[in-house]
Amino acid sequence: MQALPAVAEQGIAGLQMAKRYAVKSPKGDFRFFATDPEESKGRFMDTKPFGEEWRLYRSFGYAVVQVDIRVTSVLD
């Protein structure tokens, strides 16, 4: 078994949590993770045709949500 760097061990032992915001689709997918809710929404809207508004997608069931991401293992 490969030894983990000290920083990685501290992260896993302390169960580091990262607070992020994402756009949740009506299907339950989470996309466009960012540290700011407006950035998540803006990145989502950048993928949509010109002239559409967030209200339209909100009515379809899209939402900006806060997610906590927990580090569970170090892969590399």
N, C-alpha and C positions, 0 to 999 in steps of 0.2 A: 504494500500500500504506500502511495506517495504521500509524503508529509506536506501539509498545507502551510502556506506562508502565515506568519503570526497575525497579520492583518485579517486574512481570510478566516482564521480560527476565531478571532474576536467577533467578527461579523456573524458567524454561524452561532457561536455560543450565546451572543447577545440577542439573537433573532432580530437583526436589524430590519426595520420597516421603512419603506420608502413611500411617501405620500405622493400620489400622482392623480391627475384628472384624465378622463377619457370620455369618448363618445360611445354610448351604448346603443346598439341597434335594436329594433323590435325583436330580432331573432336571438338577442342575448350576446352578440359579439361585442368585444371591447376593442376600440381602435383609437389611434391618434393620441397616444399617451404623452403627457406634457406636465410640467410643474405648475402651469397656470391654466385655469378653466377656460379663459378666453382664447388662449393659444390652441387648446384642443378643438374648440369650436371653430376657430379660424382655419385650422388645417383641414378640418372636415369640409368646411364650406369652399375651400380652395379646389376641392375635387369635384364640385358641382357646377352645372352650367351657369353662365353669367345671369344675374338678375334675380335669382331665387333668394329667399330669405329663410333664416333659421326657423321662424314661426311655422313655415310649411313643414319642415322636417320634424319639428316638435309635435305637430298634429299627427304625423305618421307614427309616432312612438319613439323617436330618437331622443336621447337625453344626455346631458353632460353630468357625469358622476365622479365621485371621489373614490379612488381605490387605494388600498394599502397593499404594497407588494412586499412579501417576506422573502428574504434570502434563505433558501433551504440547503443549498450545496454550492460548492465552487467546482466548476468543471475544468477550468484551465488557469 
